[in-house]
Amino acid sequence: MTVSAAAVPAPLIRLRGVTRVYGQGSAEVQALRGVDLDIAEGEFLAIMGPSGSGKSTAMNIIGCLDTPSAGAYLFRGVPVHRLDRDQRALLRRRHLGFVFQGFNLLARTSAQENVELPLLYRGEPAAARHRAAREALAAVGLQGREKHSPAELSGGQQQRVAIARALVTAPTVLLADEPTGNLDTRRGREIMDLLAALNRERGITVLMVTHESDMAAYARRVVRFVDGLIESDHLQPAAAEA
């Protein structure tokens, strides 16, 4: 049977010929050298590569934290590379959630208040913020810890708060930059189990930068960057069978 092109869904994210150059003249650095990458909705993708390979630059472009020097970035067919700063910020708020290695929590603020921040920026009413934050914390296993400050939580629990903060806006894509980098192996695996469950059960597209092979093993697909280019792109047999 022949499948028509119309029956094949377009990728959620598409990069075509994306380059990123920093500096000029003798100080010029080519972080990306013409990257082509498609990411389907609902994928769990790990991006790997040595320091300076371009993996974090690619993540920042996809997350609308940076813009390409040349090439095209499409999100659900929308040419993101042509959007202005305000339009990119709107795309971030509506569709993207971020989890960072350093947690980035406000130290003197409770877990619930940290999770509410994105909704506060959206102008959501207090009652809706409180309810959504409690639900997001429960989803990451922190029910009953709403009033705890970061100092009263373990590293793994702090990262769960950070994930809840990313989830509270119901993002299409969760971008995780070295999410287990500050955690021991046990806590790191707990966080990876959580990300895998969110991908599997909620259909959230997860895009993760990591240098740890055992954490990348949770992803269905691994893309490896070297010198600003994609060196390899393959499915993980174990993840594909799961």
C-alpha positions as CSV (number, residue, x, y, z in Angstrom):
1,M,0.0,0.0,0.0
2,T,1.3,3.4,-0.9
3,V,1.1,6.1,1.8
4,S,0.4,9.6,0.5
5,A,2.5,12.5,1.6
6,A,-0.5,14.0,3.2
7,A,-0.9,11.0,5.6
8,V,2.6,11.5,7.0
9,P,2.5,14.1,9.8
10,A,5.0,17.0,9.5
11,P,7.6,17.2,12.2
12,L,6.9,19.3,15.2
13,I,10.4,20.8,14.9
14,R,12.4,21.2,11.7
15,L,15.9,22.7,11.3
16,R,17.2,23.2,7.8
17,G,20.8,24.4,7.1
18,V,21.0,26.1,10.5
19,T,24.2,27.9,11.2
20,R,25.3,29.9,14.2
21,V,28.3,32.2,14.2
22,Y,29.6,34.1,17.2
23,G,32.1,36.9,16.9
24,Q,33.9,38.4,13.8
25,G,37.2,38.1,12.0
26,S,39.9,36.3,13.9
27,A,37.5,35.9,16.9
28,E,34.8,34.2,14.8
29,V,33.5,30.8,16.1
30,Q,31.1,28.6,14.0
31,A,29.0,26.9,16.7
32,L,26.7,25.3,14.1
33,R,27.7,24.6,10.5
34,G,24.5,23.8,8.6
35,V,22.4,21.5,10.8
36,D,19.4,19.5,9.4
37,L,17.2,18.0,12.1
38,D,13.5,16.8,12.3
39,I,11.9,16.0,15.6
40,A,8.4,14.4,15.7
41,E,5.8,15.3,18.3
42,G,6.0,12.9,21.2
43,E,9.6,11.9,20.7
44,F,12.2,11.5,23.5
45,L,15.4,12.8,22.0
46,A,18.9,13.0,23.6
47,I,21.5,15.3,22.2
48,M,25.1,14.3,23.0
49,G,28.5,15.5,22.0
50,P,31.8,16.8,23.5
51,S,32.2,20.3,24.8
52,G,32.0,22.9,22.0
53,S,30.2,20.5,19.6
54,G,27.2,22.7,19.2
55,K,24.7,20.7,21.2
56,S,23.8,23.4,23.6
57,T,23.6,26.0,20.8
58,A,21.1,23.8,19.0
59,M,19.1,23.5,22.2
60,N,19.1,27.2,22.7
61,I,17.9,27.9,19.1
62,I,15.1,25.3,19.5
63,G,14.2,26.9,22.8
64,C,14.0,30.4,21.3
65,L,16.8,31.5,23.6
66,D,19.0,32.2,20.6
67,T,18.5,32.7,16.9
68,P,20.3,31.1,13.9
69,S,22.8,33.1,11.8
70,A,21.3,31.4,8.7
71,G,19.0,28.6,7.9
72,A,15.4,27.8,8.8
73,Y,13.7,26.8,12.1
74,L,10.1,25.7,11.8
75,F,7.8,24.9,14.7
76,R,4.6,23.2,13.6
77,G,5.3,24.8,10.2
78,V,5.8,28.3,11.6
79,P,9.1,29.9,10.5
80,V,10.5,30.8,13.9
81,H,13.6,32.2,12.3
82,R,11.4,35.0,11.0
83,L,9.7,35.9,14.2
84,D,10.6,39.0,16.2
85,R,11.7,38.9,19.9
86,D,8.2,39.3,21.3
87,Q,6.8,36.6,19.0
88,R,9.5,34.2,20.1
89,A,8.8,35.0,23.7
90,L,5.2,34.1,23.1
91,L,6.1,30.8,21.6
92,R,8.3,30.0,24.6
93,R,5.5,30.8,27.1
94,R,2.9,28.8,25.2
95,H,4.8,25.7,24.0
96,L,8.2,25.3,25.7
97,G,9.2,24.3,29.2
98,F,12.8,24.4,30.5
99,V,14.7,22.3,33.0
100,F,18.3,23.3,33.8
101,Q,21.2,21.5,35.5
102,G,21.4,24.2,38.3
103,F,17.6,24.0,39.1
104,N,17.3,27.8,39.0
105,L,14.9,28.0,42.0
106,L,14.3,31.1,44.1
107,A,16.0,30.4,47.4
108,R,13.6,32.2,49.7
109,T,10.5,31.1,48.0
110,S,8.4,28.0,48.6
111,A,8.2,25.1,46.2
112,Q,4.6,26.1,45.3
113,E,5.6,29.7,44.7
114,N,8.5,28.7,42.5
115,V,6.2,26.5,40.4
116,E,3.6,29.4,40.1
117,L,6.1,31.8,38.6
118,P,5.4,31.1,34.9
119,L,1.7,31.5,35.6
120,L,2.3,34.8,37.4
121,Y,4.1,36.1,34.3
122,R,1.1,35.1,32.3
123,G,-1.2,37.1,34.5
124,E,-3.2,34.0,35.7
125,P,-5.5,34.7,38.8
126,A,-4.1,33.6,42.1
127,A,-6.6,30.7,42.7
128,A,-5.8,29.2,39.3
129,R,-2.1,29.5,39.9
130,H,-2.3,27.8,43.3
131,R,-4.4,24.9,41.9
132,A,-2.2,24.4,38.9
133,A,1.0,24.5,41.0
134,R,-0.3,21.9,43.5
135,E,-1.3,19.6,40.6
136,A,2.1,20.0,39.0
137,L,3.9,19.2,42.3
138,A,1.7,16.2,42.8
139,A,2.5,15.0,39.3
140,V,6.2,14.9,40.2
141,G,5.7,13.2,43.5
142,L,6.0,16.2,45.8
143,Q,2.5,16.4,47.3
144,G,2.9,17.7,50.8
145,R,6.1,19.6,50.1
146,E,4.4,22.7,48.7
147,K,5.5,25.0,51.5
148,H,9.1,23.7,51.7
149,S,11.9,26.1,50.5
150,P,14.7,24.8,48.3
151,A,17.0,24.6,51.3
152,E,14.6,22.1,52.9
153,L,14.6,19.8,49.9
154,S,17.2,17.3,48.5
155,G,18.8,17.9,45.2
156,G,16.5,15.4,43.5
157,Q,13.5,17.1,45.1
158,Q,14.7,20.5,43.9
159,Q,15.0,19.2,40.4
160,R,11.4,17.8,40.7
161,V,10.3,21.3,41.6
162,A,12.0,22.6,38.5
163,I,10.3,20.0,36.4
164,A,6.9,20.9,38.0
165,R,7.6,24.6,37.1
166,A,8.2,23.5,33.5
167,L,5.1,21.4,33.5
168,V,2.7,23.9,35.0
169,T,2.1,25.7,31.6
170,A,1.3,22.4,29.9
171,P,4.2,22.7,27.4
172,T,4.3,20.9,24.0
173,V,8.1,20.4,24.4
174,L,10.2,20.0,27.6
175,L,13.8,21.0,27.0
176,A,16.2,19.6,29.6
177,D,19.8,20.8,29.7
178,E,22.0,18.3,31.7
179,P,19.0,17.7,34.1
180,T,20.9,15.1,36.1
181,G,24.3,16.9,36.1
182,N,24.2,18.0,39.7
183,L,22.7,14.7,41.1
184,D,24.1,11.4,42.2
185,T,23.4,8.3,40.2
186,R,20.3,7.2,42.2
187,R,18.6,10.7,42.1
188,G,19.6,11.0,38.5
189,R,17.8,7.8,37.6
190,E,14.7,9.0,39.5
191,I,14.6,12.2,37.4
192,M,15.1,10.2,34.2
193,D,12.3,7.8,35.2
194,L,10.1,10.9,35.7
195,L,11.0,12.4,32.3
196,A,10.4,9.1,30.6
197,A,7.0,8.8,32.3
198,L,6.0,12.3,31.3
199,N,6.9,11.5,27.7
200,R,5.1,8.2,27.7
201,E,2.0,9.1,29.7
202,R,1.4,12.7,28.7
203,G,2.9,12.7,25.2
204,I,5.2,15.6,26.0
205,T,8.1,15.8,23.5
206,V,11.3,15.7,25.6
207,L,14.6,17.1,24.2
208,M,17.5,16.5,26.5
209,V,21.1,17.6,26.3
210,T,23.4,15.2,28.2
211,H,27.0,13.9,28.2
212,E,26.0,10.8,30.3
213,S,25.4,7.7,28.2
214,D,23.4,5.9,30.9
215,M,21.0,8.9,31.0
216,A,20.8,9.1,27.2
217,A,19.8,5.4,27.3
218,Y,16.4,6.5,28.5
219,A,15.7,8.3,25.2
220,R,14.3,6.6,22.2
221,R,16.6,8.5,19.8
222,V,20.1,9.9,20.2
223,V,21.6,12.6,18.1
224,R,25.4,13.2,18.4
225,F,27.0,16.5,17.5
226,V,30.7,17.0,16.6
227,D,32.2,20.3,15.5
228,G,28.9,21.9,14.8
229,L,27.5,19.1,12.7
230,I,25.4,16.0,13.4
231,E,27.7,13.1,13.3
232,S,25.1,10.4,14.0
233,D,21.4,10.0,14.5
234,H,19.9,6.7,15.6
235,L,17.2,5.0,17.5
236,Q,18.0,3.1,20.7
237,P,17.0,-0.5,20.4
238,A,16.2,-0.9,24.2
239,A,14.1,2.3,24.3
240,A,12.4,1.4,21.0
241,E,11.3,-1.9,22.5
242,A,10.0,-0.3,25.7
